[in-house]
């Protein structure tokens, strides 16, 4: 394994740029009418090995003896839960985008120094109806569902006017709410799951409890279990806005915390009918940070073209090249929007790393993409399955990724109404950052970031920190999945104070987002391990769970799985 930063070689061309996407497909045409297959989907104590047009079945297997190298740390006594796509074709109909595949929940159980692996399809409406009708029934992120071809022409015509049917394909993340666990995507639907059996329990519509069109898959969770999330909504004057939603912790009367959800603060939208795409947000001890990017959702197009002629989510995205990026802050308790215009150059944004307060400033670090173009345009499956040269060529045209630090002054309201005495001056005096905030004549505060990490087409993405210890606080280390021209081929660690980096990498190995698990006896911020799932398709090796020392990214242990594991996006460690 490589534990220092260096240039990276491309994947083997004979397996495709992301060969494991091929290996996660299933030819559903041979499985619908087979009663055994239908039963396998239902049983919570089975998991299946998926390859193109091949389906094998196994009982959950303890990964011991020759499957192991190293030693599992004794403090790992819980479960690693991961979400991602697994079914990329239904009948004769393929899905087209990386975020379309039907959701699989994965679990690695740690007990007595051993590991057991399970996985199961989420039995969402999108999945069950697709399996039953042998076609794509609900429109996904990049794939449009069309009316049943068996219906007559009049039935098909009127089905276009039934309104938007939003997907519940919760393939992005999983997190706790009270004593329950929910698989999530970015719509208004959550899927309650049993973390022990992986059974799908029920579908929850957040619209039944709060004014929201959807919520992100990246909430913030406080130590007492309080959950905060964000999503767009219809605000005052029939204009769009963004609501911060608060879900309380476990109730004494054991009622469902989601039923007591409430909106605590609202951010305005720069455009009345075009909200920005929101994937995550920042939170300090006392403030929320919301970044409004130029990537927009055209809701009029979303409602009209989808209902009348059929479109998918990707068809409704557009970029406002002139807007730039707007930065919003609000007080947390009580919720109060701070009406000052902070602005910067255009960026794309998916993941916040961390945010904290220091000496009258809010400091927040982002995994940014320079420019106004939507990065998801480069994640069509046809592009990702092309050979390495084609993938690299496409990535060269994509926005350049950077880790950026922005700083917002909290006391600017004291001078904003006094004829702008600070006009043209840098309002940031923190000694450890080069980020600036300069007031313009119109009262706008222009933010310029400090770049913490940048490499040619090398992204530091899917970031993680020691959230329990330093979430919302001044911190030192961040961990991430390294993307080489969109290909996940390394695990990275970044010292945000010194900009020192560490890298783990092996040939023909494609890891997932690294999750940090703290050593309960540790003292330092990086006392713990990273958990990641690695696919190795080109060498015909099985996938494996990899455990790294968070100090230096040295290998602690690995456990091979006798099947291919498809790409996963996000997840959590459940103690």
N, C-alpha and C positions, 0 to 999 in steps of 0.2 A: 504493500500500500504506500501511496505517496502522501507525505505529511508536510510538504512545503508547497508554496505557490509556484506554479510553472505553467508553460503553455500546454494545451491539451490537444490530443490527437482525435480525429473524427472516429465515429463508430465504423465497424466493419460494413462495407457496402453490400455484401451479399445477404444481409438480413434486413436491409432497409434502415432508414435513419432512426426510427423507433420501432424496431422489429417486434417488440412485445405487444404492440397494438394488434398486430395480426394474430398473435397467439391467444388473445382474449376473445376472439370472435366465436360464435357458435352458429352452426347451420340449423336454424330453428325449423326448417321445413321437415326435418327428420325427427322432431321431438314433440310435436303438439299432440298427436293422437296416441302416443305411447303412455299408457297409464302409469308405468314405472317412472317415467320422466316427470310426469306431473306430481307424483308423490315425492320425488326427490326434491322438487322445489319447495314443498311444504314442510318437510321434516326439519326440525331445528337441530338435529344431531348429525347432520350430514353436510359435506361440502363437496363440490365437484371441480374437477380439472377441466378447464375449457381450452380447446384448441379449435382451429378452423375445421368445421364439419366433423369433429370428434368429441365425444362426451364420455367421460369415465366417472365413476363414483367411488368415494372413499369415506370411511368413517373418520372422525377427527383423530389426528395422529399426534402422539407425543414425539417431539423431535429430540431423540437421544442417541447416545453411542456414536456411530459413524456420521450422524447428521451434525454433530457439534464440533466446534473448535473453541478453545478458551473456556471460561467459566462465567456463568450467569451471576451477576452481583446479588448478594443475599438480600439486599433491600428491595429488589424487584419482586413484589408480591401483589400483583394486580393484573390488569389487562391493557394491552395496546389496542385501541379501536381505530380503524381507518375506513374512509369512504372513497369511492371512486367508481368509474364506469366499468361495465363488464360485458354488456350485450350490445353489439354494434350493428346488428341486423335482425329484422323480424320478418319471417317469411321471405318474400322476394324483395323487401324494401330495406335499403341500407340507411343508417344514420350518417350524417355528413360532417358533423363537428365534434371536436374532442369532448365538449360538454353535453353531448346528446345521449351517450351510452347509458343504458339502464343501470341503476345503482346497485352495487354490491357492498355490503358491510363486512369487513375483515376483523378478526380478533386473534391476538396472540395472548394466551394466558400464561402467566409466570407463577410457578408454585414449586417450592422445594428444589430450586435449582434446575427445574425442567420447564420446557415450553411446549404448549399445545396450540395448534393452529386450526381455526374455524373460518368459514365464510358462508354467506347466504345472500341471495337476492332480496332486496327490500320488496315486499309485496305492496307496492304503491298502486294507485289506480292506473297510472300510466303503464306500469309493467303488467299487471294482471289483465287489463283489457287488451294489451298488445298480444300477450300469450293466447288469450281466449279467441281473439278475432284474427290472429295470424297476420297482423299488419300494424303499422304505426297509427295509433288512434288519437293521441294527444300531441300537439305541436311541441317540439323541443327547441333548444336554443338556436340550432342551425338547421333544423329539419322540419318541414311543414307536413302536417297530417292532412290528408285529403279525405273527402267523403267516401264511404263504403262503395266500391264499384258495383256491388251486387244490388244496390238500391236503384230504383228507376230514376229517370232524369229529373222529375219534379221533386222527389225526396232529396236528391243531391243538391238541387238548386236552393231549396229552402234551408238546408243544413248549413249553408254559408252564412245565414243571417241569424243564427242562434246565439251569437255573441262569442266572446273570447273564452275559451276553456284553458285555464292556466295549468301548467304541468305541476305535478307533485313529485317529480323524479328527484329525490333528495340525495344527490350524489356528491355533495361538496364537503360537508363537515358533520361532526357530531359533537354535542356539548350537553352538560347537565342543566336542568331547570328544577330546582328543589331536589327531590329524591328521584326524579325521572331523567331519562336521556332521550334526546331528539336528534334524528338525522335531519339535515337541512340543506336547502339550496338557496336561491335568492328570490323566491316568490313568497306569497302569503301563506304557503303551506309548510307545516312541519310534520315529520313522521315520528311518532313515539315508538321507541324500540326497547326490547328487553336486552340489556347488555350482557346477560348471562347466556341466554339461548339464541340471541340475535333475531328473535321473533318480532315481526312487525305487529304493533299493538293497535294503533289508531292514527287517523289523519286529523290534524288540528289546523283550523283556519284562523290566522291572527286577525283577519278582518272582523271576526265576530266579537273582538274585545277592544280593539283600538282603531283609530283612524290611520290606516296604513295600507299602501298598495303591495308592499312586500318588505322583507327585512333581509339584512345581510347574513352571510354564513360566518361572520366574525364578530360575535358579541364581546363585550367586556364583562367579566365576572368578578365581583368583589369577594373578599374573604368570607363574608357571611352568606354568600350564595346569591346576592342580588345580581340580576342580569340586566345589562343595558345593551340596546341595539338601535339601529337607525334604518329608516326607509322613507321613500317619498310618499306624499299624501296630497289630498286636495286641501289647500289652506284657505286663508281669508280672501274674500273677493273672487272666488272661483279660480284662484291662481294656485299653481303647484308650490309645494314647500317640502321640507324634510323634517320628520319628527324623530326625536329621541324617545324611545320606549323603555320603560322601567318595569321589570318583572321582579316582584319581591321574593325573598328566600322562602324556604319551607314554612308553611303556616302551622300554628299551634293546633288549629282545628283540623289539620290534614287536608284542607281544601286545595284544589289545584292552583298553584301560584299564577299560572297563565291567566286564569279567570280574573285575577286582580291586576292585570297589566294596566299601565296608564302612561300617557304622554307627559313628559316632564319639561320639555322645551322644544321650540320649533325654529328651524333655520329657514330664511327666505330662499327662493329660487331665482337665479339670474334671468331665466326665461319662463314665461307664464305657462307654456304647454310643452316645454322640453326640459325635463329634469336631467341632471347629470347622472351617469352611471356611477353607482356607489358600491364598492366592494368591501370597504372597511372604514373605520374612523379611529380617532385617537382619544384617549381619556387620561387625565392626570388626577391627582387627588381631589382637585376642586373645579376642573374645567373639562369641557368636551371640545375636541378639535375636529372640524369637518372641512375637507378639501373638495371644492366644487370644480371639477375638471371640465375641459371643453368637449369631452365625449358625451353626447346627448342621446336621450331616447325620445324620438318623435312620437308623442302619445297619440296625436291625431292620426298619424299613419298607422300606428299600432292598432288603434281601434277600428279604423275604416278599412284599410287594405286587408287586415287579417280577417275581419268578419265577412268582407264581401268577396275578395278574390283569393285569399289565402296567402299568408306570409309567415315567416318565423321571426324570432326575436332579433336575430342578426340583421334582418332586412330593415329594422326600425332604428338602427343606430346611425348617427351622423355626427360630424365634428364641426363645432363653431370655431373657425380658425382665428377669429378676431377677439374672442373673449379672453384668452389667457387662462390663468388659474386663479380662483378666488378662495381665500382662506377665511373660515369663520370660526369664532370661538363663542362659547356660552358658559355661564356659571352653572355648576352642577346642582347645588342645593342651597337656596331654592333655584330652580331652573330660570335662567334669564339670558336672553340673547344680547350680546354686546355688539351694538350697531356701529361698527367701524369697518371700513373697507380695506382689507388687506389683499394685495394682488401680487401675482408673479407671472413669469413666463409660462407658456403652455406645457403641461406635462400629462402623461397618462399615469394612472395610479391604481394599484390593486391592494397592496398591503402596507399598512403602517407597521413599523417595527416597535417603537415605544415613544412615549411622550411624558414629560415631567416639568415641574416648576422649579425655577432657580433664580433667586435674587430679583424677583419682579418680572421674570420672563417665562414664557412657555417655550420649551425646546422640544421639537418633535422630529423624528427620523423616519424617512420614507424609502420604499423601494420604487423609485420613479423611472418613467420612460420619457425621454425628451421628445417634445413635440405634441401635436394634437391628434395624431392618428391612433385608431383603436387597435391595440396589439392583438386582440382576439381575431382580427382579420387574417392572421398568420397561423391560426390553429385549426384550419380545416383538415380533416383526416387525409384527404387526397394529397395535401402538401406535406404533412408529417410522414406519410408512408412513402414518399418519393426517395430517390437515392440521396446520398449525402451531398453531392454537388448541388442538386436542386434545392435541398433544404437550406444549405448555406447561402445560395444565391438569393433566395427569398428573404432570409434573415438579414442580409446586407442592406435591404431596402427598408427594414423595419426600424422603429425608433430605437435609439441607443439607451440601454439601461444604466442607471446610476443609483447608488445609495446617497441620499441627500439629507442634510440637516437644515431645517428652517428654525428661525427664532422669532417669536412675536412678543413685543413689549406689552406688558399688562397695564402700565400706567399712562398710556397714550391719551386716554380720555381726559386727563387733567390738563392737557395742552391743546386738544383738538378744537376747542372753541375760542381760543385766544389768538386769533389772526395767524395761526400756524407759525409760532416762533421757532419751531424746529425744522422748518422747511429746508430740504436739501441736506440735512444732516443724518448721519447714521445714528439710530436710536439704540443700537445694541452695544453694550459695554462689557459683556461677559468676556473674560480674558482667554477662554479656551476655544473660541470658535471664530471663524472668519465670516460667518453668516451675517447679513446686514438687513436693516429695515430703514428705509429712507422715505420721509414724508414728501409728497408732491404738493403742488399748489392747490389742487382740488381737494386736498385732505386724504387722498388715497395713500396708504402705506405700501411701498413697493418692497417686496421681499426677494432677496438673493440668497441662495443656499450655499452652504459649505458642502463640497463633495467628499464623502467619506470613503467611497470605493467606486472605481470605474475601470473597466477593461474593455477592449474592442469586442463587442458582441458577447460579452461575458456578464451574465446577469446574476445578481445576488437576490434570490427570490424565495418565496414561501418562508419568510423569516420567523424565527423563534427566539425567545429569551427565557431566562429563569423567571417566569411570570409571577409565581407565588412570592418570590423574594423581592423583585425589583420592578414589577409591572406598575407603571405610573410614577416611577422614581428615577433619580439619576442612576445611571448604570454604566457598565463597561463592555459587556460582551453580547454579541448577537450571532446566531447560527442560521444557516440557510442552505437551500438546495441551489447548487451552481448550475446555470444553464449556459451551455456552449452552443450559440446559434439556435436557441430554443430546445436543445437536447439536454436533458438532465443527466450529467455525467460526473458530478462530484458533490461532496459535502464541504461546506465552508464555515469558518469561524472568523469573526471580525471584532477587533478591539476598536470601539468607536472613539476612544480617547487618543490612541496612538496611530490608528489605521493599520496596525499589524494584522496580517491574515494567516490562517492555517487552512490546509486543504487535505481532504482524504479523497483518493481516486484510485481505481483499478481499471485496467483495460476491459472494454466490453461490459461495463457494469453501469447500470442506470438506477440510482437510488431515488427515494421519495423524500418528501419534506422530513427533516430531522426533528424529532420531538425531545425536548429536554426533560429529564427526570432527576430531581435533586436527591443527592445522598442525604438522608435525614441526619446523619452524624457530621455532615460537612459544614464548613463555616464560610468558605469563599463563595462568591457568586457563581463560579463555574465548577463547584464541587458536585459532580453528577455524571450522568451518561446521556448520550444521544441514541435514540432508537430510530432506525430507518429500514425500509424494505427495499431490497436490491434485486433487480431483474438482470439476467445475463443471457440473452437469447442467442447471440451469435456463436458462443462457445458451447451451446447445448448443455449448459450447466443449469441446475434447478435454481429457482429464486431462493433468496435467503433473508432472514432477519439479521441485521447487523447492529451490534452494540459498540459504540465508540466512547472513549474517555473524553469528556467535554473539555478537559484541560488542554490536551494537545492533539485530539482527534486520532489517537492511537487506537488500534483495535483491541477490544476487550473480549468479545466473543461473537460467533456467528452460528446460526442454526438454519440448515438447509431445509427447504420444503419440497416434497416430492411432487411438485406440480408448478405450473407457471402462475405467477401472480400478476394480474393486470395493473396498470398504472393507478395510483391512488393520489388524491389531492390533499386532503387534510384529515386530522383526527385528534385524538387525545389519549392521555394515559389515565386510566381509572385505577386508583389505589385499591 
